[in-house]
């Protein structure tokens, strides 16, 4: 069983506008309760009157018109439940100081703003408000799958970064090679010109030798 004990906020005067009704909240404590599906929760409301008074529980879901949940007049009398809340899931009890609203086996549809108070001229006056947040329940298999997917994603990201870094390093190395190649070409050209200059000399020597041989004959 969970009792509202989380996130207390004190309001001096708060006006909540629903689709069809103005709700006046005076000196109320606002609690937020987080529960898991299937748990049981008890919401509390201080009994503000020393004499028998009709105290009612309401619920607002998604800013719609507040719906009556239950009402109780005396601690010794059983509570009355409004339409839609007569399935035995809700239980309202009271003592001289506190009015309780117990919800059994909560599910996601039970999330909403619960408040207790009374009516004046068809307007509900709020004394105590509690927001019930029924969180989605994830089993161990789903959590393991999420962790596995995240791990694979991180590994792929790391591999991609390594490949990209290697490609950048290779590109930088290739950019540094052309100046060395050009230098080799520049040192090669003078030798070629020298060879070209020596060619006529070899032709001249060959011609002279040939002429000398002819004269001897």
Backbone as ProteinMPNN parsed JSONL, in Angstrom:
{"seq_chain_A": "XXXXXXXXXXXXXXXXXXXXXXXXXXXXXXXXXXXXXXXXXXXXXXXXXXXXXXXXXXXXXXXXXXXXXXXXXXXXXXXXXXXXXXXXXXXXXXXXXXXXXXXXXXXXXXXXXXXXXXXXXXXXXXXXXXXXXXXXXXXXXXXXXXXXXXXXXXXXXXXXXXXXXXXXXXXXXXXXXXXXXXXXXXXXXXXXXXXXXXXXXXXXXXXXXXXXXXXXX", "coords_chain_A": {"N_chain_A": [[0.854, -1.196, 0.0], [0.522, 2.216, -0.803], [0.972, 5.447, 0.421], [0.173, 8.875, 0.001], [3.009, 10.746, -0.132], [4.785, 12.309, -1.469], [6.388, 15.089, -3.088], [5.288, 17.752, -2.059], [3.311, 20.596, -2.316], [2.373, 23.798, -1.364], [-0.474, 25.703, -1.664], [-1.908, 28.895, -1.587], [-4.177, 30.115, -2.817], [-5.683, 28.656, -5.518], [-6.846, 28.553, -8.777], [-8.442, 26.367, -10.817], [-9.228, 25.702, -14.088], [-11.514, 23.792, -15.623], [-13.107, 22.067, -18.386], [-15.824, 22.63, -18.124], [-16.248, 23.609, -15.59], [-15.425, 25.8, -12.935], [-12.933, 25.441, -10.524], [-12.377, 26.02, -7.242], [-9.605, 26.238, -5.225], [-8.592, 26.227, -1.987], [-6.158, 26.974, 0.365], [-4.812, 24.436, 0.085], [-3.145, 21.256, 0.097], [-1.007, 19.925, -2.25], [-0.227, 16.885, -3.587], [1.974, 14.626, -5.235], [1.857, 11.393, -6.389], [3.561, 8.521, -7.273], [3.08, 5.426, -8.753], [3.191, 1.893, -9.542], [1.604, -0.168, -12.033], [-0.92, -2.373, -10.807], [-0.394, -2.09, -8.117], [-1.506, -1.002, -4.818], [-3.011, 1.939, -3.595], [-3.426, 4.59, -1.24], [-5.147, 7.522, -0.799], [-5.164, 10.603, 0.961], [-7.239, 12.783, 2.906], [-7.715, 15.58, 4.838], [-9.967, 15.811, 7.54], [-11.827, 18.47, 7.712], [-13.881, 19.46, 9.203], [-15.47, 19.649, 12.329], [-17.969, 18.795, 12.881], [-20.537, 16.56, 11.598], [-20.233, 16.335, 8.125], [-20.826, 16.403, 4.631], [-18.44, 15.006, 2.812], [-16.651, 14.796, -0.189], [-15.045, 12.895, -2.782], [-13.327, 13.673, -5.766], [-12.411, 13.311, -9.246], [-10.219, 14.376, -11.812], [-9.427, 14.072, -15.166], [-7.16, 14.673, -17.671], [-7.821, 17.42, -17.889], [-10.559, 17.512, -18.077], [-14.086, 17.708, -17.226], [-14.608, 17.567, -13.713], [-15.246, 14.476, -12.073], [-17.455, 12.887, -9.852], [-16.327, 10.714, -7.336], [-16.761, 9.438, -4.806], [-18.637, 9.774, -1.737], [-18.952, 10.691, 1.696], [-20.559, 10.882, 4.828], [-20.64, 10.488, 7.654], [-18.187, 9.0, 9.822], [-19.066, 6.58, 10.814], [-20.879, 5.67, 8.993], [-21.424, 3.94, 5.878], [-19.688, 4.682, 2.821], [-20.864, 6.369, -0.134], [-20.854, 5.644, -3.603], [-20.198, 7.068, -6.779], [-21.467, 6.987, -10.196], [-19.75, 4.72, -12.266], [-17.742, 4.156, -10.486], [-18.363, 2.069, -8.885], [-17.43, -0.501, -8.771], [-16.101, -1.913, -6.846], [-13.431, -1.468, -6.769], [-12.675, 0.911, -5.655], [-12.469, 2.362, -2.427], [-13.781, 4.044, 0.305], [-13.168, 5.479, 3.397], [-13.394, 6.809, 6.756], [-12.203, 8.619, 9.606], [-12.149, 10.509, 12.65], [-10.373, 12.475, 11.928], [-9.315, 12.14, 9.336], [-10.037, 11.451, 5.909], [-10.101, 8.704, 3.798], [-9.209, 7.509, 0.573], [-9.075, 4.618, -1.007], [-7.503, 2.85, -3.585], [-7.59, -0.027, -5.399], [-5.41, -2.289, -7.041], [-4.24, -0.604, -9.186], [-4.272, 0.878, -12.47], [-3.208, 2.196, -15.696], [-5.333, 3.812, -16.46], [-6.222, 4.94, -14.138], [-4.757, 7.15, -13.547], [-4.576, 10.61, -12.722], [-5.95, 13.724, -11.386], [-6.878, 13.777, -8.107], [-9.141, 14.946, -5.709], [-10.498, 16.18, -2.635], [-13.418, 17.551, -1.093], [-16.164, 19.833, -0.822], [-19.456, 20.863, -1.861], [-20.558, 24.122, -2.777], [-23.159, 26.014, -3.747], [-23.333, 24.553, -6.156], [-20.677, 24.497, -6.932], [-17.551, 22.93, -6.591], [-15.614, 23.004, -3.668], [-12.305, 22.824, -2.952], [-10.346, 21.0, -0.699], [-8.179, 19.336, -0.341], [-5.726, 18.059, -2.542], [-4.479, 15.593, -4.789], [-2.219, 14.324, -7.109], [-2.275, 11.483, -9.002], [0.005, 9.393, -10.424], [0.257, 6.861, -12.49], [2.658, 4.809, -13.531], [4.07, 3.413, -16.531], [4.823, -0.013, -16.717], [7.787, -1.784, -17.116], [9.08, -4.873, -18.043], [11.793, -7.178, -17.174], [12.8, -8.294, -19.541], [12.274, -6.412, -21.563], [13.827, -4.254, -20.681], [16.372, -5.415, -20.868], [16.516, -5.782, -23.625], [16.496, -3.124, -24.512], [18.926, -2.198, -23.428], [20.676, -3.842, -24.851], [20.246, -3.01, -27.518], [21.11, -0.338, -27.355], [23.799, -0.786, -26.719], [24.758, -2.077, -29.067], [24.358, 0.008, -30.874], [26.166, 1.951, -29.901], [28.58, 0.598, -30.297], [28.618, 0.435, -33.112], [28.783, 3.146, -33.726], [31.312, 3.771, -32.655], [32.973, 2.122, -34.251], [32.489, 3.275, -36.757], [33.618, 5.811, -36.334], [36.332, 5.146, -35.995], [36.971, 4.09, -38.55], [36.545, 6.367, -40.111], [38.502, 8.105, -39.107], [40.819, 6.741, -39.88], [40.576, 6.916, -42.683], [40.816, 9.678, -43.025], [43.454, 10.066, -42.135], [44.826, 8.609, -44.101], [44.187, 10.101, -46.38], [45.479, 12.514, -45.777], [48.131, 11.652, -45.821], [48.431, 11.021, -48.53], [48.192, 13.539, -49.673], [50.594, 14.695, -48.968], [52.519, 13.388, -50.527], [52.799, 14.223, -53.414], [54.652, 16.599, -53.671], [57.222, 15.411, -53.245], [57.395, 13.633, -55.411], [57.416, 15.43, -57.56], [59.808, 16.661, -57.075], [61.614, 14.639, -57.667], [61.245, 14.408, -60.411], [62.208, 16.843, -61.247], [64.939, 16.608, -60.731], [65.526, 14.703, -62.529], [65.348, 15.69, -65.128], [67.7, 17.298, -65.896], [69.692, 15.311, -66.353], [68.65, 14.033, -68.592], [68.825, 16.035, -70.548], [71.587, 16.26, -70.648], [72.301, 13.814, -71.729], [71.195, 14.125, -74.235], [72.855, 16.08, -75.249], [75.247, 14.742, -75.49], [74.816, 12.98, -77.533], [75.281, 13.924, -80.301], [78.096, 14.031, -80.213], [78.838, 11.327, -80.02], [77.875, 10.434, -82.474], [79.565, 11.893, -84.167], [82.102, 10.809, -83.59], [81.731, 8.189, -84.49], [81.416, 8.617, -87.211], [83.906, 9.615, -87.934], [85.638, 7.461, -87.475], [84.669, 5.661, -89.332], [85.293, 6.983, -91.718], [88.069, 7.016, -91.677], [88.704, 4.332, -91.991], [87.816, 3.861, -94.548], [89.696, 5.331, -96.049], [92.016, 3.898, -95.706], [91.523, 1.65, -97.26]], "CA_chain_A": [[0.0, 0.0, 0.0], [1.286, 3.455, -0.924], [0.265, 6.628, 0.922], [0.756, 10.06, -0.625], [4.075, 11.337, 0.668], [5.791, 12.871, -2.38], [6.252, 16.377, -3.79], [4.255, 18.577, -1.438], [3.297, 22.0, -2.706], [1.33, 24.506, -0.63], [-1.112, 26.754, -2.437], [-2.834, 29.747, -0.847], [-5.41, 30.074, -3.602], [-5.433, 28.19, -6.875], [-8.054, 28.393, -9.573], [-8.271, 25.412, -11.898], [-10.316, 25.815, -15.056], [-11.786, 22.608, -16.423], [-13.874, 22.419, -19.571], [-17.164, 23.119, -17.812], [-16.411, 23.994, -14.192], [-14.347, 26.465, -12.203], [-12.68, 24.76, -9.265], [-11.666, 26.896, -6.322], [-8.784, 25.493, -4.287], [-8.214, 27.141, -0.918], [-5.24, 26.463, 1.368], [-4.782, 22.997, -0.145], [-1.874, 20.593, -0.104], [-0.997, 19.201, -3.518], [0.736, 15.795, -3.532], [2.139, 13.791, -6.417], [2.143, 10.018, -6.008], [3.936, 7.669, -8.398], [2.872, 4.011, -8.447], [3.279, 0.958, -10.648], [0.349, -0.899, -12.246], [-1.142, -3.524, -9.944], [-0.223, -1.751, -6.713], [-2.633, -0.386, -4.109], [-2.647, 3.262, -3.118], [-4.403, 5.264, -0.381], [-5.071, 8.979, -0.827], [-5.621, 11.148, 2.238], [-7.892, 14.089, 2.944], [-7.963, 15.975, 6.222], [-11.357, 16.106, 7.891], [-11.747, 19.87, 8.102], [-15.067, 19.858, 9.974], [-15.658, 18.919, 13.586], [-19.338, 18.275, 12.875], [-20.79, 15.738, 10.405], [-20.292, 17.094, 6.876], [-20.706, 15.574, 3.436], [-17.146, 15.166, 2.147], [-16.68, 14.063, -1.448], [-13.833, 12.734, -3.582], [-13.515, 13.918, -7.201], [-11.256, 13.007, -10.097], [-10.127, 15.096, -13.082], [-8.507, 13.424, -16.1], [-6.866, 15.432, -18.887], [-8.488, 18.724, -17.848], [-11.987, 17.401, -18.35], [-14.957, 18.04, -16.105], [-14.392, 16.661, -12.575], [-16.271, 13.461, -11.849], [-17.599, 12.443, -8.468], [-15.89, 9.345, -7.063], [-17.49, 8.917, -3.649], [-18.986, 10.753, -0.7], [-19.173, 10.103, 3.009], [-21.133, 11.88, 5.733], [-20.157, 10.197, 8.994], [-17.27, 7.856, 9.843], [-19.778, 5.347, 11.152], [-21.751, 5.287, 7.89], [-20.686, 3.54, 4.673], [-19.584, 5.704, 1.778], [-21.636, 6.194, -1.37], [-19.994, 5.768, -4.779], [-20.866, 7.628, -7.947], [-21.48, 6.13, -11.381], [-18.439, 4.401, -12.802], [-16.811, 3.833, -9.407], [-19.067, 1.126, -8.021], [-16.963, -1.839, -9.12], [-15.349, -2.496, -5.748], [-12.022, -1.096, -6.864], [-12.478, 2.087, -4.807], [-12.968, 2.21, -1.06], [-13.697, 5.302, 1.05], [-13.404, 5.364, 4.834], [-13.119, 8.059, 7.47], [-12.205, 8.682, 11.061], [-12.45, 11.862, 13.096], [-9.396, 13.443, 11.427], [-8.87, 11.895, 7.966], [-10.874, 10.692, 4.975], [-9.221, 7.912, 2.942], [-9.691, 6.926, -0.683], [-8.186, 3.515, -1.359], [-7.68, 2.339, -4.945], [-6.963, -1.346, -5.479], [-4.911, -2.757, -8.342], [-4.286, 0.557, -10.082], [-3.774, 0.738, -13.833], [-2.918, 3.487, -16.318], [-6.545, 4.629, -16.541], [-6.48, 5.575, -12.841], [-3.971, 8.377, -13.418], [-5.368, 11.835, -12.754], [-5.957, 14.574, -10.199], [-7.921, 13.437, -7.136], [-9.25, 15.957, -4.661], [-11.671, 16.061, -1.772], [-14.001, 18.841, -0.739], [-17.618, 19.856, -0.689], [-20.117, 21.75, -2.815], [-21.275, 25.334, -2.391], [-23.844, 26.563, -4.93], [-22.969, 23.724, -7.317], [-19.25, 24.594, -7.217], [-16.781, 22.166, -5.608], [-14.567, 23.684, -2.917], [-11.282, 21.816, -2.767], [-9.6, 21.076, 0.545], [-6.927, 18.589, -0.484], [-5.597, 17.535, -3.905], [-3.383, 14.655, -5.02], [-2.111, 13.832, -8.481], [-1.849, 10.087, -9.043], [0.715, 9.087, -11.67], [0.492, 5.424, -12.657], [3.697, 4.712, -14.547], [4.104, 2.185, -17.311], [5.711, -1.01, -16.126], [8.62, -2.5, -18.075], [9.656, -6.081, -17.462], [13.229, -7.312, -17.351], [13.136, -8.577, -20.933], [12.275, -5.158, -22.32], [15.002, -3.489, -20.259], [17.554, -6.054, -21.445], [16.521, -5.491, -25.059], [16.885, -1.722, -24.678], [20.366, -2.109, -23.167], [21.375, -4.498, -25.959], [20.171, -2.136, -28.691], [21.991, 0.806, -27.111], [25.183, -1.248, -26.806], [25.072, -2.275, -30.484], [24.429, 1.33, -31.497], [27.416, 2.597, -29.504], [29.676, -0.098, -30.977], [28.61, 0.862, -34.509], [29.279, 4.525, -33.772], [32.758, 3.749, -32.43], [33.609, 1.564, -35.446], [32.416, 4.301, -37.795], [34.598, 6.864, -36.043], [37.676, 4.622, -36.27], [37.139, 4.03, -40.003], [36.641, 7.731, -40.62], [39.812, 8.638, -38.731], [41.815, 6.107, -40.745], [40.445, 7.489, -44.018], [41.384, 11.028, -42.986], [44.903, 9.942, -42.055], [45.301, 8.167, -45.411], [44.074, 11.236, -47.297], [46.545, 13.463, -45.449], [49.4, 11.097, -46.291], [48.467, 11.146, -49.982], [48.397, 14.944, -50.016], [51.992, 15.039, -48.731], [53.372, 12.686, -51.484], [53.088, 14.903, -54.683], [55.868, 17.421, -53.709], [58.381, 14.553, -53.374], [57.417, 13.134, -56.789], [57.803, 16.54, -58.43], [61.234, 16.894, -56.869], [62.322, 13.604, -58.418], [61.159, 14.759, -61.828], [63.09, 17.978, -61.5], [66.322, 16.14, -60.75], [65.7, 13.776, -63.649], [65.441, 16.405, -66.4], [69.066, 17.671, -66.292], [70.376, 14.139, -66.893], [68.13, 13.785, -69.935], [69.413, 17.031, -71.436], [72.993, 15.932, -70.815], [72.376, 12.701, -72.675], [70.906, 14.634, -75.569], [74.021, 16.817, -75.74], [76.321, 13.807, -75.809], [74.483, 12.181, -78.71], [76.022, 14.355, -81.498], [79.498, 13.682, -80.093], [78.992, 9.918, -80.373], [77.686, 10.319, -83.918], [80.76, 12.416, -84.814], [83.164, 9.827, -83.446], [81.432, 7.061, -85.375], [81.646, 9.063, -88.584], [85.353, 9.734, -88.138], [86.2, 6.106, -87.561], [84.246, 5.08, -90.608], [86.043, 7.648, -92.785], [89.443, 6.551, -91.616], [88.741, 2.974, -92.521], [87.656, 3.95, -96.0], [90.93, 5.824, -96.635], [92.99, 2.824, -95.698], [91.251, 0.796, -98.379]], "C_chain_A": [[0.883, 1.237, 0.0], [0.426, 4.613, -0.447], [0.954, 7.859, 0.373], [1.756, 10.721, 0.297], [5.051, 12.122, -0.178], [5.38, 14.236, -2.886], [5.117, 17.222, -3.233], [4.396, 20.026, -1.881], [2.116, 22.659, -1.988], [0.827, 25.655, -1.488], [-1.995, 27.578, -1.5], [-4.174, 29.789, -1.546], [-5.06, 29.678, -5.026], [-6.766, 28.027, -7.575], [-7.739, 27.474, -10.735], [-9.483, 25.503, -12.811], [-10.43, 24.513, -15.827], [-12.671, 23.024, -17.581], [-15.225, 23.028, -19.231], [-17.284, 23.718, -16.419], [-15.186, 24.737, -13.693], [-14.194, 25.747, -10.869], [-11.859, 25.694, -8.392], [-10.929, 26.056, -5.291], [-8.268, 26.465, -3.242], [-7.358, 26.415, 0.109], [-5.139, 24.943, 1.258], [-3.359, 22.501, -0.275], [-1.972, 19.753, -1.369], [0.119, 18.163, -3.465], [0.794, 15.099, -4.882], [2.58, 12.412, -5.969], [2.439, 9.216, -7.261], [3.818, 6.208, -7.978], [3.035, 3.191, -9.719], [1.94, 0.242, -10.818], [0.279, -2.139, -11.356], [-0.974, -3.235, -8.47], [-1.506, -1.152, -6.134], [-2.173, 0.936, -3.517], [-3.778, 3.825, -2.269], [-4.141, 6.764, -0.42], [-5.73, 9.527, 0.431], [-6.25, 12.513, 2.059], [-8.194, 14.428, 4.395], [-9.439, 16.286, 6.429], [-11.397, 17.5, 8.515], [-12.899, 20.311, 8.993], [-15.179, 19.0, 11.229], [-17.053, 18.334, 13.703], [-19.553, 17.447, 11.611], [-21.009, 16.595, 9.159], [-20.12, 16.136, 5.704], [-19.387, 15.906, 2.726], [-17.12, 14.256, 0.929], [-15.282, 13.99, -2.06], [-14.187, 12.935, -5.05], [-12.249, 13.486, -7.951], [-11.356, 13.793, -11.397], [-9.07, 14.402, -13.937], [-8.382, 14.291, -17.341], [-7.706, 16.706, -19.0], [-9.968, 18.655, -18.239], [-12.774, 17.767, -17.1], [-14.717, 17.067, -14.955], [-15.573, 15.723, -12.383], [-16.274, 13.062, -10.379], [-17.144, 10.986, -8.349], [-16.713, 8.744, -5.94], [-17.803, 10.057, -2.7], [-19.24, 10.008, 0.6], [-19.629, 11.206, 3.956], [-20.611, 11.703, 7.156], [-19.186, 9.022, 8.943], [-17.977, 6.534, 10.103], [-20.677, 4.86, 10.023], [-20.922, 4.881, 6.675], [-20.701, 4.655, 3.631], [-20.47, 5.353, 0.593], [-20.709, 6.451, -2.554], [-20.81, 6.215, -5.982], [-20.755, 6.664, -9.13], [-20.071, 5.954, -11.938], [-17.418, 4.016, -11.759], [-17.426, 2.839, -8.417], [-18.639, -0.317, -8.278], [-16.155, -2.508, -8.021], [-13.868, -2.176, -5.766], [-11.685, 0.06, -5.936], [-13.121, 1.84, -3.447], [-12.734, 3.511, -0.304], [-14.056, 5.056, 2.506], [-13.011, 6.679, 5.5], [-13.007, 7.795, 8.959], [-12.443, 10.134, 11.455], [-11.506, 12.903, 12.486], [-9.072, 13.299, 9.94], [-9.913, 11.108, 7.191], [-9.93, 10.006, 3.985], [-9.951, 7.5, 1.666], [-8.672, 5.875, -1.102], [-8.542, 3.015, -2.76], [-6.9, 1.037, -5.046], [-6.545, -1.647, -6.919], [-4.995, -1.64, -9.393], [-3.777, 0.175, -11.466], [-3.614, 2.133, -14.428], [-4.137, 4.395, -16.37], [-6.865, 5.337, -15.232], [-5.665, 6.85, -12.639], [-4.877, 9.599, -13.512], [-5.241, 12.605, -11.454], [-7.153, 14.214, -9.326], [-7.947, 14.529, -6.069], [-10.526, 15.733, -3.868], [-12.152, 17.455, -1.391], [-15.507, 18.721, -0.592], [-18.165, 20.874, -1.68], [-20.701, 22.973, -2.112], [-21.85, 25.942, -3.662], [-23.379, 25.873, -6.217], [-21.512, 23.865, -7.747], [-18.474, 23.81, -6.158], [-15.691, 23.017, -4.969], [-13.539, 22.635, -2.506], [-10.52, 22.063, -1.466], [-8.237, 20.412, 0.406], [-6.883, 17.973, -1.874], [-4.358, 16.658, -4.011], [-3.383, 14.242, -6.481], [-1.528, 12.426, -8.455], [-1.257, 9.791, -10.418], [1.029, 7.597, -11.701], [1.454, 5.256, -13.824], [3.626, 3.38, -15.278], [5.162, 1.253, -16.743], [6.447, -1.752, -17.225], [9.21, -3.729, -17.384], [11.147, -6.16, -17.77], [13.641, -7.563, -18.782], [13.208, -7.319, -21.774], [13.499, -4.324, -21.958], [16.272, -4.076, -20.868], [17.66, -5.765, -22.935], [16.965, -4.059, -25.325], [18.388, -1.558, -24.471], [21.158, -2.714, -24.317], [21.39, -3.617, -27.206], [21.096, -0.936, -28.531], [23.462, 0.41, -27.22], [25.617, -1.429, -28.255], [25.225, -0.931, -31.194], [25.747, 2.022, -31.168], [28.615, 1.935, -30.175], [29.764, 0.335, -32.434], [29.145, 2.286, -34.654], [30.794, 4.561, -33.605], [33.5, 3.205, -33.646], [33.605, 2.586, -36.579], [33.425, 5.414, -37.584], [36.019, 6.399, -36.345], [37.946, 4.584, -37.764], [37.316, 5.423, -40.589], [37.996, 8.348, -40.305], [40.905, 8.044, -39.613], [41.766, 6.669, -42.158], [41.035, 8.898, -44.071], [42.904, 10.985, -42.926], [45.493, 9.524, -43.398], [45.256, 9.306, -46.422], [45.167, 12.268, -47.033], [47.903, 12.966, -45.938], [49.537, 11.222, -47.802], [48.696, 12.588, -50.421], [49.852, 15.365, -49.836], [52.936, 14.381, -49.731], [53.688, 13.483, -52.743], [54.311, 15.791, -54.677], [57.131, 16.592, -53.871], [58.516, 14.021, -54.791], [57.875, 14.215, -57.751], [59.297, 16.836, -58.303], [62.076, 15.884, -57.641], [62.319, 13.918, -59.904], [62.121, 15.903, -62.161], [64.548, 17.549, -61.537], [66.589, 15.218, -61.921], [65.927, 14.499, -64.953], [66.856, 16.806, -66.766], [69.827, 16.512, -66.878], [69.937, 13.857, -68.312], [68.734, 14.757, -70.929], [70.883, 16.74, -71.674], [73.179, 14.807, -71.812], [72.131, 13.167, -74.097], [72.097, 15.382, -76.139], [75.158, 15.883, -76.134], [76.058, 13.032, -77.091], [75.217, 12.644, -79.952], [77.487, 13.993, -81.425], [79.738, 12.23, -80.463], [78.818, 9.71, -81.872], [78.926, 10.803, -84.677], [81.903, 11.418, -84.747], [82.948, 8.636, -84.36], [81.731, 7.417, -86.828], [83.135, 9.136, -88.89], [85.991, 8.377, -88.285], [85.86, 5.474, -88.884], [85.031, 5.671, -91.756], [87.473, 7.168, -92.822], [89.586, 5.164, -92.196], [88.631, 2.987, -94.025], [88.93, 4.41, -96.659], [91.988, 4.751, -96.694], [92.767, 1.879, -96.851], [91.666, 1.463, -99.653]], "O_chain_A": [[1.878, 1.296, 0.722], [-0.724, 4.748, -0.865], [2.181, 7.896, 0.283], [1.402, 11.2, 1.375], [6.072, 12.571, 0.343], [4.199, 14.516, -3.09], [4.088, 17.383, -3.888], [5.482, 20.601, -1.822], [1.0, 22.139, -2.005], [1.608, 26.473, -1.974], [-2.749, 27.016, -0.706], [-5.204, 29.526, -0.926], [-4.22, 30.315, -5.661], [-7.7, 27.436, -7.032], [-6.863, 27.771, -11.548], [-10.624, 25.394, -12.36], [-9.537, 24.168, -16.601], [-12.957, 24.21, -17.745], [-15.725, 23.865, -19.982], [-18.326, 24.285, -16.089], [-14.053, 24.358, -13.988], [-15.174, 25.478, -10.174], [-10.764, 26.107, -8.774], [-11.537, 25.262, -4.573], [-7.578, 27.428, -3.578], [-7.756, 25.387, 0.656], [-5.359, 24.239, 2.243], [-2.472, 23.237, -0.706], [-2.906, 18.969, -1.535], [1.287, 18.521, -3.314], [-0.212, 14.995, -5.584], [3.57, 12.276, -5.249], [1.654, 9.23, -8.209], [4.39, 5.801, -6.967], [3.019, 3.726, -10.827], [1.213, 0.064, -9.841], [1.264, -2.854, -11.173], [-1.37, -4.052, -7.639], [-2.452, -0.841, -6.857], [-1.062, 1.034, -2.995], [-4.951, 3.571, -2.542], [-3.04, 7.218, -0.11], [-6.727, 8.985, 0.909], [-5.859, 13.294, 1.19], [-8.85, 13.659, 5.097], [-10.074, 16.938, 5.601], [-11.051, 17.687, 9.682], [-12.888, 21.437, 9.491], [-15.004, 17.783, 11.185], [-17.292, 17.464, 14.541], [-18.815, 17.619, 10.64], [-21.87, 17.475, 9.146], [-19.356, 15.173, 5.784], [-19.251, 16.966, 2.116], [-17.515, 13.093, 1.001], [-14.457, 14.886, -1.886], [-15.208, 12.439, -5.526], [-11.179, 13.322, -7.366], [-12.421, 13.873, -12.009], [-7.949, 14.173, -13.482], [-9.38, 14.607, -17.988], [-8.231, 17.027, -20.066], [-10.544, 19.649, -18.683], [-12.205, 18.093, -16.058], [-14.63, 15.861, -15.185], [-16.732, 16.114, -12.512], [-15.223, 12.92, -9.753], [-17.526, 10.136, -9.155], [-17.297, 7.671, -6.094], [-17.291, 11.167, -2.849], [-19.681, 8.859, 0.607], [-19.137, 12.333, 3.889], [-20.187, 12.671, 7.788], [-19.343, 8.134, 8.106], [-17.521, 5.484, 9.65], [-21.19, 3.743, 10.088], [-19.834, 5.417, 6.461], [-21.627, 5.465, 3.582], [-20.782, 4.187, 0.354], [-19.88, 7.36, -2.517], [-21.952, 5.799, -6.174], [-20.043, 5.662, -9.069], [-19.308, 6.911, -12.061], [-16.32, 3.584, -12.11], [-17.038, 2.792, -7.249], [-19.404, -1.248, -8.028], [-15.578, -3.572, -8.246], [-13.133, -2.579, -4.864], [-10.549, 0.183, -5.479], [-14.167, 1.2, -3.337], [-11.614, 4.022, -0.275], [-15.11, 4.499, 2.814], [-12.383, 7.543, 4.887], [-13.627, 6.879, 9.499], [-12.909, 10.915, 10.625], [-11.808, 14.096, 12.523], [-8.594, 14.257, 9.333], [-10.581, 10.225, 7.729], [-9.061, 10.654, 3.402], [-11.141, 7.186, 1.68], [-7.553, 6.199, -1.5], [-9.709, 2.789, -3.081], [-5.693, 1.006, -4.805], [-7.239, -1.301, -7.875], [-5.742, -1.745, -10.365], [-2.959, -0.732, -11.613], [-3.852, 3.134, -13.752], [-3.999, 5.618, -16.329], [-7.696, 6.245, -15.213], [-5.866, 7.557, -11.652], [-5.829, 9.617, -14.291], [-4.523, 12.2, -10.541], [-8.302, 14.331, -9.754], [-6.903, 14.975, -5.592], [-11.5, 15.17, -4.367], [-11.378, 18.412, -1.375], [-16.044, 17.658, -0.282], [-17.411, 21.652, -2.264], [-21.255, 22.882, -1.017], [-21.102, 26.341, -4.555], [-23.076, 26.522, -7.219], [-21.146, 23.397, -8.825], [-18.703, 23.995, -4.963], [-14.928, 23.679, -5.672], [-13.861, 21.679, -1.8], [-10.107, 23.185, -1.174], [-7.254, 20.881, 0.978], [-7.881, 17.426, -2.343], [-3.325, 16.94, -3.405], [-4.417, 13.857, -7.027], [-0.427, 12.207, -7.95], [-1.93, 9.922, -11.44], [1.947, 7.128, -11.027], [1.102, 5.53, -14.971], [3.188, 2.368, -14.732], [6.246, 1.679, -16.344], [5.833, -2.284, -18.149], [9.764, -3.638, -16.289], [11.694, -5.343, -18.51], [14.702, -7.111, -19.212], [14.104, -7.175, -22.607], [14.138, -3.748, -22.839], [17.145, -3.34, -21.328], [18.752, -5.532, -23.453], [17.726, -3.807, -26.26], [19.052, -0.863, -25.241], [22.189, -2.174, -24.717], [22.418, -3.49, -27.871], [21.791, -0.56, -29.474], [24.277, 1.168, -27.746], [26.703, -0.996, -28.641], [26.122, -0.759, -32.02], [26.377, 2.612, -32.046], [29.559, 2.616, -30.577], [30.859, 0.577, -32.943], [29.874, 2.589, -35.599], [31.485, 5.288, -34.319], [34.533, 3.748, -34.039], [34.604, 2.743, -37.28], [34.021, 5.907, -38.541], [36.822, 7.159, -36.886], [39.018, 4.992, -38.212], [38.151, 5.627, -41.47], [38.574, 9.039, -41.144], [41.812, 8.754, -40.046], [42.813, 6.878, -42.772], [41.68, 9.266, -45.053], [43.574, 11.775, -43.591], [46.546, 10.025, -43.794], [46.173, 9.462, -47.228], [45.721, 12.836, -47.975], [48.725, 13.75, -46.411], [50.626, 11.497, -48.307], [49.335, 12.825, -51.446], [50.301, 16.305, -50.492], [54.096, 14.788, -49.789], [54.848, 13.425, -53.151], [55.023, 15.747, -55.68], [58.045, 17.022, -54.575], [59.623, 13.959, -55.326], [58.648, 13.937, -58.668], [59.961, 17.206, -59.272], [63.118, 16.227, -58.2], [63.325, 13.701, -60.579], [62.756, 15.919, -63.215], [65.321, 18.097, -62.323], [67.742, 14.974, -62.274], [66.632, 13.982, -65.82], [67.201, 16.652, -67.938], [70.566, 16.712, -67.843], [70.755, 13.482, -69.152], [69.116, 14.363, -72.031], [71.383, 16.946, -72.78], [74.093, 14.834, -72.637], [72.757, 12.688, -75.042], [72.343, 15.344, -77.345], [75.948, 16.206, -77.022], [76.989, 12.481, -77.678], [75.764, 11.785, -80.643], [78.089, 13.675, -82.45], [80.717, 11.915, -81.139], [79.527, 8.905, -82.476], [79.305, 10.22, -85.693], [82.599, 11.203, -85.739], [83.904, 8.129, -84.948], [82.245, 6.589, -87.58], [83.572, 8.762, -89.978], [86.826, 8.186, -89.169], [86.702, 4.812, -89.491], [85.405, 4.95, -92.681], [88.027, 6.938, -93.897], [90.586, 4.893, -92.862], [89.289, 2.2, -94.704], [89.246, 3.93, -97.748], [92.775, 4.702, -97.639], [93.736, 1.342, -97.386], [91.513, 0.888, -100.73]]}, "name": "protein", "num_of_chains": 1, "seq": "XXXXXXXXXXXXXXXXXXXXXXXXXXXXXXXXXXXXXXXXXXXXXXXXXXXXXXXXXXXXXXXXXXXXXXXXXXXXXXXXXXXXXXXXXXXXXXXXXXXXXXXXXXXXXXXXXXXXXXXXXXXXXXXXXXXXXXXXXXXXXXXXXXXXXXXXXXXXXXXXXXXXXXXXXXXXXXXXXXXXXXXXXXXXXXXXXXXXXXXXXXXXXXXXXXXXXXXXX"}
